């Protein structure tokens, strides 16, 4: 589990597939997911998404970079897809998230 978290930290901006993570750990995707569920009560995919979201939120709050720039920094190829990804996982658009935190 620790090794998986280290791999996420090293490669979350490269958008590795779950198969790539599992391959580097020499286990199956199903086994990786089982370990994550047992130890953290969260799916392996969600751990990856959570790390991407953590970095997106950090960049939105602490930089003046545009949302498009942040999108590309995080390895997303399409700003529209990044916005949908962010909204699906945060329940709010990236621009609205940034505006909420500027006002605080």
N, C-alpha and C positions, 0 to 999 in steps of 0.2 A: 504494500500500500504506500509506504514511504517512497519507494522507487518510482511508483506511478505518479505521485505528486511532484517529484523532482522532474520527471519527464514532462509533465504538464507545464511546469514553470519554465522549462527550457524551450518548449515547442508550441505553446498555445497560440502564438502569433502566426505560426506556419499552417494552422488549421489541419493538423494531422488527423487522419481517420482513426477510429477506434482500433481498427485492424493494425495500423502502424504502431500504436502504443502497445497493443497486445504482443505483436511480433517482437518488439524491442525487449519486452519482459519475458519472452519465450513461453507465453501462455495463450489460451484461446480468449476471444472476446467474452464468451459466456463466463469463463472462470474469472476474468478481470471484473466483470460486472458483479458476480457473486461475492467476490472479496470486498468490493466497495460497499455493496448492500449490507454485508455482515458487519464490517468495521465502522462504516460511517452512515449507514441507513440512507444512502443516496446512490443513484446509478453512476456508473463511470462517465457516461456522456454528460450528465448534469454537473459533475465535478469540473469537466473541461469548460462547459458553458459558463459556470459560475466564475471561473478564473478569467475568462474573456470579459464577462460583465464587470467584474471588479476593476479590471484595467480600463475598460471603457468609461466607467463612472469616475475613476481617478483622473483620467485625462479630461473629461468634460468639466470637472470641478476645478482642477488645479492648473489648467493651461488655457490659453486663449486660442488654441488651434481650432480651425473650423471643424465642423462635423465631418466633412469630406476628408480633411487631413487625418482626423482621428480614425476614420474608417480605413484608410490605406495604411496607417501606422499599425493597426491591429491585424493587417493581412487580409482584410475583406477586399474583394475585387469590385464591388458594386455598392455605392452609397445607399441606394434604395433597399438593397438586401440587408445592409447593416442596420438601417433604421427599423426595418421589420423585425430583425433579430432582437434588437434592443427593446423594442416595444413588446414583443412576445415574452421576453424574460423579465422585464422591469415593469410592464404594465403602463408605460408612459413613453412618449417620443423622446429621443435624445435632446432635442431643443428645449422641450418643456422641462426635462430633468435639469438641464443646465440652468434655465431661468429660475427654477425653484431654489436652487442652491446659491445663485447670485443674490437673490433677495434676502437670504438668511443672514 
